[in-house]
Amino acid sequence: MIKTTHVGSLPRGPELVPLLLARDKGEAYDEAEFDTLVQAAVDQAVKDQVDAGVSVVSDGELGKVGYSTYIIERLSGFGGHSPRKPALDLAAVPELSKKLAHIMGAQEFTRASAIDKVELVNLQPLHDDIRRFKSAMEKHGQGVEGFLNSASPGLITAFQPNQFYPTHEAYLADLADAMRPEYEAIVDAGFQLQLDCPDLAMSRHTGYQDMDEAEFLKTITANVEALNAATANIAPEKLRMHVCWGNYEGPHDFDIPLEKIIDVVLSARPATILFEAANPRHEHEWVVWKAADTTGKILAPGFIDSCSNYIETAELIAQRIERFAAFVGKDRVVASSDCGFGTFAGYGKIDPAVAWKKLKALREGADIADNRIG
């Protein structure tokens, strides 16, 4: 059977968003209420994923304010708030930026910078994530696999700029040491670890936009080396990594082409690679994957778009799966989504009901492709 999965984040309900934002800002909130609400949300999310036919499910990152900035409650050395640079493609179309903000909501989370030595100080939030996910899997996840997301060292540098370390590499070295216990704890708990790595693509036109291309490629090579060092004690088959160009409906005409970064991507240790393959800026890049040496890798292309409320037909999804299966075999294809459905609390375009319908269509398409390929 062709497996299905998704990138990890799911829409957070309106009851969770205020608590997540209060926690992120260091404001008072009811911890017991928070835990109860998150547990209930994770329980429901696992059940809904299983009901939609998802083979490899997550906790939806429902206990985090966002996939990239949650680390400031776990690591020391961060402070302040850094204004977000507009993505290069959106900077040229300010009216579109306003429309998107109106539709998707505001990104209200804290964007701290590294202002001191980064060290692990509090792993309890991760233990809480693991406890809640284990509980939900025991209730609703029998017969499916589970994964939990973590920010890669490089992703952290792209969202939490360096204002302390003498070099990017020095910052990465401390991040690798600080994040290693989180990575290993997830795998020790019996789950797959997904490293989120949009720094390898999206950051070319966002967090790293001031670099020229050569400097960017040097930087992301260092990011992958840090990721590899931080996961050295984990078998590659227990690792997934996600690469994307940004989960927003913009022009994306500044996206760096896959062919320029694919060698760096493939040098990372994770056996499974999740990447965009459904949206119109990157669907054509299946030919790049076909030409690359992907020996030892499992490809998890996005066959459903995470920026549009269109629900892809099962037949379209099957055709997209068959395209990849034709050159790597169906045993090395996992059907996924382009990106997460709820990357940050209170921010996102996809209606939750539509997300579940998309995931159900993904299962139906995988079944069609499975039967046709044989």
Backbone torsions as a table, in degrees:
resi	resn	phi	psi	omega
1	MET	NA	133.8	175.7
2	ILE	-73.4	124.7	-178.3
3	LYS	-76.5	153.9	171.8
4	THR	-124.0	152.9	178.1
5	THR	-155.5	-166.7	173.0
6	HIS	-153.0	179.7	-170.5
7	VAL	-79.9	-19.2	171.3
8	GLY	135.1	-50.7	-176.3
9	SER	-83.1	142.8	177.8
10	LEU	-127.5	157.1	-178.1
11	PRO	-58.1	134.3	177.0
12	ARG	-90.9	136.4	-178.8
13	GLY	-68.6	161.7	-177.6
14	PRO	-63.1	-21.7	178.7
15	GLU	-75.8	-24.1	-178.4
16	LEU	-87.6	-34.1	-171.7
17	VAL	-57.0	-47.8	-179.7
18	PRO	-60.9	-38.3	179.3
19	LEU	-68.6	-40.5	178.8
20	LEU	-64.2	-41.5	179.5
21	LEU	-69.7	-37.6	177.3
22	ALA	-63.4	-44.2	178.7
23	ARG	-62.1	-42.0	-179.8
24	ASP	-63.3	-35.5	-177.7
25	LYS	-88.1	0.4	-179.7
26	GLY	76.4	19.5	179.2
27	GLU	-86.8	163.3	-179.3
28	ALA	-68.4	140.2	174.5
29	TYR	-154.3	161.6	-178.1
30	ASP	-85.1	108.2	-175.7
31	GLU	-64.2	-39.9	-180.0
32	ALA	-64.9	-42.6	178.0
33	GLU	-63.4	-41.5	179.1
34	PHE	-58.7	-49.6	-177.4
35	ASP	-63.1	-41.8	179.8
36	THR	-62.9	-44.9	-178.7
37	LEU	-67.0	-41.4	-179.5
38	VAL	-67.0	-42.5	179.1
39	GLN	-59.6	-44.7	179.2
40	ALA	-62.3	-40.3	-179.3
41	ALA	-67.6	-40.4	178.7
42	VAL	-67.2	-41.8	176.3
43	ASP	-54.5	-49.1	-177.4
44	GLN	-67.2	-39.0	-178.9
45	ALA	-64.4	-41.6	178.4
46	VAL	-64.9	-44.4	178.4
47	LYS	-59.5	-44.8	-178.3
48	ASP	-65.9	-37.8	177.4
49	GLN	-64.2	-45.0	179.5
50	VAL	-63.3	-42.8	179.0
51	ASP	-62.3	-31.0	178.8
52	ALA	-81.2	-5.4	177.5
53	GLY	89.3	17.4	179.4
54	VAL	-72.3	132.2	-176.3
55	SER	-86.0	-34.2	-177.9
56	VAL	-126.2	105.9	-169.2
57	VAL	-106.2	165.0	178.5
58	SER	-129.7	179.8	175.1
59	ASP	-85.8	3.6	179.9
60	GLY	74.0	3.4	-174.5
61	GLU	54.1	33.5	-172.6
62	LEU	-72.7	-17.1	177.5
63	GLY	-92.8	4.7	-178.6
64	LYS	-113.9	148.3	175.7
65	VAL	-71.1	-27.8	179.6
66	GLY	-173.4	163.4	-172.9
67	TYR	-73.4	-19.0	-170.8
68	SER	-115.8	-19.5	-172.9
69	THR	-112.5	-4.3	-178.6
70	TYR	-60.7	-20.3	-172.1
71	ILE	-66.1	-16.9	-177.1
72	ILE	-68.9	-16.1	175.8
73	GLU	-88.9	-6.2	-178.0
74	ARG	-112.3	-25.7	-177.0
75	LEU	-117.0	146.9	173.6
76	SER	-87.9	171.8	174.2
77	GLY	97.1	-0.9	-178.6
78	PHE	-110.0	148.3	178.2
79	GLY	-167.5	170.4	177.9
80	GLY	72.8	-168.1	178.6
81	HIS	-144.8	120.9	-178.5
82	SER	-99.3	123.4	177.5
83	PRO	-57.7	142.3	-178.6
84	ARG	-80.2	131.6	173.9
85	LYS	-75.1	132.9	175.4
86	PRO	-61.8	140.5	174.0
87	ALA	-58.7	145.5	-174.5
88	LEU	-57.8	-37.1	-178.4
89	ASP	-70.7	-32.9	-179.1
90	LEU	-82.6	-24.7	-179.2
91	ALA	-60.4	-30.5	-178.4
92	ALA	-82.4	-9.8	-177.3
93	VAL	-132.3	69.1	-174.5
94	PRO	-60.0	-32.7	179.0
95	GLU	-67.1	-37.1	175.3
96	LEU	-65.0	-39.9	178.0
97	SER	-57.7	-41.1	179.2
98	LYS	-65.9	-41.5	179.0
99	LYS	-63.0	-43.1	-179.6
100	LEU	-64.7	-39.7	178.2
101	ALA	-62.8	-37.7	178.9
102	HIS	-66.1	-38.5	-178.1
103	ILE	-77.8	-44.1	-170.0
104	MET	-92.5	-17.3	-178.2
105	GLY	96.9	173.1	-178.2
106	ALA	-91.5	146.8	173.3
107	GLN	-90.1	93.0	-171.9
108	GLU	-92.5	-0.4	-176.1
109	PHE	-71.2	162.3	-179.7
110	THR	-77.0	132.4	175.0
111	ARG	-110.6	82.5	-177.0
112	ALA	-77.1	167.5	173.7
113	SER	-119.8	160.2	172.9
114	ALA	-77.8	112.7	-177.8
115	ILE	-117.7	0.6	179.5
116	ASP	-158.4	-179.9	179.8
117	LYS	-62.3	132.1	-178.9
118	VAL	-89.9	125.7	178.7
119	GLU	-143.5	153.4	174.8
120	LEU	-73.3	129.2	179.5
121	VAL	-127.1	-19.3	-174.4
122	ASN	-153.3	102.2	179.1
123	LEU	-97.6	3.4	-178.1
124	GLN	-60.7	-39.7	177.7
125	PRO	-57.3	-35.6	176.9
126	LEU	-67.9	-43.5	178.5
127	HIS	-60.1	-35.4	176.5
128	ASP	-66.3	-42.2	177.2
129	ASP	-58.8	-46.2	-178.5
130	ILE	-63.9	-45.1	179.6
131	ARG	-58.8	-47.4	-178.3
132	ARG	-66.1	-39.7	-179.4
133	PHE	-68.7	-41.8	177.2
134	LYS	-59.2	-43.8	179.7
135	SER	-61.1	-45.0	-179.8
136	ALA	-65.2	-39.3	-179.7
137	MET	-67.5	-36.9	178.0
138	GLU	-64.2	-34.7	-179.0
139	LYS	-79.9	-41.8	-168.4
140	HIS	-129.5	-6.6	-170.4
141	GLY	-109.5	22.1	178.1
142	GLN	-63.7	130.8	177.3
143	GLY	91.0	-2.0	176.6
144	VAL	-121.2	164.8	177.0
145	GLU	-95.3	159.0	180.0
146	GLY	-127.1	149.9	174.1
147	PHE	-139.2	154.2	174.3
148	LEU	-126.3	144.8	-178.3
149	ASN	-89.3	149.3	169.1
150	SER	-141.9	149.8	174.7
151	ALA	-73.8	133.0	175.0
152	SER	-74.7	158.9	177.1
153	PRO	-54.6	-42.4	-178.9
154	GLY	-66.2	-37.7	177.8
155	LEU	-60.2	-41.5	-179.4
156	ILE	-61.1	-40.5	-179.7
157	THR	-66.4	-30.0	-178.9
158	ALA	-74.8	-30.0	-178.7
159	PHE	-99.7	-28.4	178.5
160	GLN	-115.5	88.9	-172.3
161	PRO	-58.8	151.7	-179.4
162	ASN	-82.6	117.3	173.6
163	GLN	-123.5	17.8	-175.0
164	PHE	-132.5	-45.7	-171.4
165	TYR	-79.1	148.8	-179.1
166	PRO	-68.3	-27.1	-179.7
167	THR	-142.4	161.0	174.3
168	HIS	-60.0	-40.4	-177.8
169	GLU	-65.2	-35.6	178.0
170	ALA	-67.4	-39.8	176.0
171	TYR	-61.1	-46.9	179.8
172	LEU	-60.2	-39.9	-177.4
173	ALA	-61.0	-43.9	178.4
174	ASP	-70.4	-34.9	177.2
175	LEU	-64.7	-40.8	178.4
176	ALA	-59.9	-44.3	178.9
177	ASP	-65.7	-39.3	-176.1
178	ALA	-72.7	-33.4	-176.3
179	MET	-89.9	-18.5	-177.0
180	ARG	-53.6	-45.3	179.7
181	PRO	-60.5	-35.3	176.9
182	GLU	-64.9	-47.4	-178.9
183	TYR	-58.5	-48.5	-176.2
184	GLU	-68.9	-33.8	179.9
185	ALA	-65.0	-38.1	179.3
186	ILE	-63.3	-46.1	179.7
187	VAL	-68.4	-39.8	178.0
188	ASP	-62.2	-26.0	179.1
189	ALA	-78.8	-5.4	177.5
190	GLY	98.5	11.0	-179.1
191	PHE	-109.6	159.1	170.1
192	GLN	-75.1	147.9	177.6
193	LEU	-103.7	124.3	173.5
194	GLN	-105.0	119.7	174.5
195	LEU	-91.7	122.1	178.9
196	ASP	-87.9	123.1	-171.1
197	CYS	-131.0	47.6	174.9
198	PRO	-65.9	-11.8	175.1
199	ASP	-59.3	-25.4	-177.1
200	LEU	-76.9	-11.4	-178.7
201	ALA	-137.9	-65.7	-176.1
202	MET	-54.9	-38.1	-172.9
203	SER	-66.6	-14.0	176.2
204	ARG	-60.0	-33.2	-179.4
205	HIS	-113.7	9.8	177.0
206	THR	-125.5	-98.6	-172.9
207	GLY	-64.2	-29.5	-179.4
208	TYR	-107.1	21.9	-170.8
209	GLN	-65.8	-18.3	-179.8
210	ASP	-81.1	-8.0	178.6
211	MET	-82.8	152.7	168.1
212	ASP	-82.7	174.2	-172.4
213	GLU	-63.3	-40.0	-179.3
214	ALA	-63.0	-43.0	179.6
215	GLU	-66.6	-38.5	177.8
216	PHE	-61.2	-46.9	-179.3
217	LEU	-63.4	-37.6	176.0
218	LYS	-64.2	-40.4	-178.4
219	THR	-66.0	-46.3	-177.7
220	ILE	-72.5	-25.7	173.1
221	THR	-63.8	-42.4	176.6
222	ALA	-64.7	-36.9	179.3
223	ASN	-62.3	-42.4	179.2
224	VAL	-68.5	-37.9	177.1
225	GLU	-61.5	-38.1	177.2
226	ALA	-67.6	-41.7	176.9
227	LEU	-60.1	-44.8	-180.0
228	ASN	-63.1	-39.2	178.9
229	ALA	-67.3	-40.5	-176.9
230	ALA	-69.9	-23.3	-177.7
231	THR	-109.5	16.2	-173.3
232	ALA	-58.6	-26.9	-177.8
233	ASN	-91.1	4.7	-176.9
234	ILE	-113.9	133.4	179.4
235	ALA	-64.7	138.1	-178.1
236	PRO	-55.0	-34.1	-177.9
237	GLU	-70.0	-10.5	175.6
238	LYS	-96.3	4.1	-175.4
239	LEU	-115.7	139.0	170.4
240	ARG	-123.8	152.5	172.5
241	MET	-137.1	144.1	-179.9
242	HIS	-114.7	129.7	178.6
243	VAL	-120.6	131.1	177.4
244	CYS	-152.9	170.6	-176.9
245	TRP	-108.0	12.6	177.4
246	GLY	114.7	127.0	-174.0
247	ASN	-92.9	64.5	178.5
248	TYR	-149.1	154.2	-176.0
249	GLU	-90.9	70.7	177.3
250	GLY	-110.1	-177.1	179.6
251	PRO	-62.8	-35.7	-179.6
252	HIS	56.8	26.1	179.9
253	ASP	-81.9	1.5	173.2
254	PHE	-107.7	6.2	177.9
255	ASP	-60.3	133.2	175.5
256	ILE	-72.4	133.8	-178.6
257	PRO	-63.5	145.8	-179.2
258	LEU	-57.0	-38.4	-175.3
259	GLU	-61.3	-21.9	179.8
260	LYS	-81.3	-19.4	-176.3
261	ILE	-118.1	-6.5	-170.1
262	ILE	-62.2	-34.8	178.7
263	ASP	-64.0	-37.5	177.0
264	VAL	-66.9	-44.4	179.4
265	VAL	-58.6	-45.8	-176.6
266	LEU	-72.5	-13.9	177.5
267	SER	-80.8	-7.7	178.3
268	ALA	-75.5	150.4	-174.6
269	ARG	-70.4	-33.3	-175.6
270	PRO	-53.8	136.4	-178.5
271	ALA	-74.9	-32.6	-177.4
272	THR	-103.9	130.7	179.6
273	ILE	-117.8	122.2	175.6
274	LEU	-102.3	134.6	-175.2
275	PHE	-155.8	164.8	-178.7
276	GLU	-74.8	131.3	177.3
277	ALA	-148.0	8.3	-178.5
278	ALA	-110.6	-29.2	-175.9
279	ASN	-80.7	158.8	-170.6
280	PRO	-69.7	-10.1	176.0
281	ARG	-87.1	-16.3	-173.0
282	HIS	-134.2	-3.2	-179.5
283	GLU	-61.5	-34.4	-177.9
284	HIS	-67.4	-14.6	-172.8
285	GLU	-77.4	5.9	172.7
286	TRP	-58.6	-28.0	179.7
287	VAL	-68.6	-28.9	176.8
288	VAL	-68.7	-43.1	177.0
289	TRP	-63.7	-38.7	179.7
290	LYS	-62.3	-38.2	-177.3
291	ALA	-79.7	-18.9	-175.3
292	ALA	-81.8	158.3	174.3
293	ASP	-87.7	99.8	-177.5
294	THR	-103.5	23.5	179.7
295	THR	-53.4	131.1	178.8
296	GLY	83.0	-0.6	-179.4
297	LYS	-108.8	146.7	170.4
298	ILE	-104.6	127.7	-178.5
299	LEU	-95.7	129.2	177.6
300	ALA	-121.8	73.7	-178.7
301	PRO	-67.9	153.4	171.9
302	GLY	-79.2	117.6	177.7
303	PHE	-106.1	-2.9	171.4
304	ILE	-128.0	139.2	-176.7
305	ASP	-80.6	138.1	180.0
306	SER	-102.1	9.7	179.1
307	CYS	-114.5	-0.2	-175.5
308	SER	-132.5	141.8	176.6
309	ASN	-85.6	4.0	167.2
310	TYR	-61.3	138.3	174.4
311	ILE	-101.3	114.2	-179.0
312	GLU	-62.1	144.6	176.4
313	THR	-75.0	153.8	177.6
314	ALA	-60.7	-34.7	-179.9
315	GLU	-66.3	-42.7	177.1
316	LEU	-61.1	-44.7	179.4
317	ILE	-61.0	-43.1	178.8
318	ALA	-60.3	-42.9	179.4
319	GLN	-62.6	-40.0	179.4
320	ARG	-66.1	-39.7	177.7
321	ILE	-63.7	-45.4	-177.4
322	GLU	-61.5	-32.6	179.2
323	ARG	-60.0	-44.9	-179.8
324	PHE	-76.8	-40.2	-178.9
325	ALA	-61.3	-26.4	-178.4
326	ALA	-64.0	-26.5	-178.6
327	PHE	-117.0	-10.6	173.5
328	VAL	-120.5	-8.6	-176.6
329	GLY	88.1	146.5	-174.4
330	LYS	-67.8	-21.3	179.5
331	ASP	-71.7	-13.8	178.6
332	ARG	-113.3	24.1	174.6
333	VAL	-123.3	128.4	171.1
334	VAL	-117.2	127.6	-179.0
335	ALA	-80.4	124.5	-174.8
336	SER	-133.2	-168.4	176.1
337	SER	-108.9	160.9	179.6
338	ASP	-62.9	-42.8	-179.1
339	CYS	-154.3	-167.9	179.7
340	GLY	-78.8	159.4	178.9
341	PHE	-92.4	-7.1	-179.4
342	GLY	-154.6	67.2	-170.8
343	THR	-63.1	-32.7	179.7
344	PHE	-136.0	149.8	178.7
345	ALA	-61.7	128.9	177.7
346	GLY	76.9	11.5	-175.8
347	TYR	-134.8	129.7	177.6
348	GLY	151.2	153.4	-174.4
349	LYS	-102.1	-25.8	-172.2
350	ILE	-79.3	127.8	174.5
351	ASP	-67.6	135.0	-178.2
352	PRO	-53.6	-40.6	179.9
353	ALA	-63.3	-34.3	178.7
354	VAL	-70.1	-37.6	179.0
355	ALA	-57.4	-44.1	180.0
356	TRP	-66.6	-37.5	178.2
357	LYS	-66.7	-37.5	177.1
358	LYS	-63.2	-43.5	-179.7
359	LEU	-67.0	-34.8	175.9
360	LYS	-65.8	-41.9	177.3
361	ALA	-63.4	-34.3	178.4
362	LEU	-61.3	-43.4	177.6
363	ARG	-63.7	-43.9	-179.3
364	GLU	-63.5	-40.8	178.3
365	GLY	-66.4	-38.8	178.3
366	ALA	-63.9	-38.2	178.9
367	ASP	-66.2	-40.5	178.0
368	ILE	-61.9	-48.4	-179.2
369	ALA	-62.5	-41.4	-179.5
370	ASP	-59.2	-45.2	-178.9
371	ASN	-67.8	-38.2	-177.6
372	ARG	-73.4	-37.0	-178.7
373	ILE	-72.8	-38.4	178.2
374	GLY	80.3	NA	NA
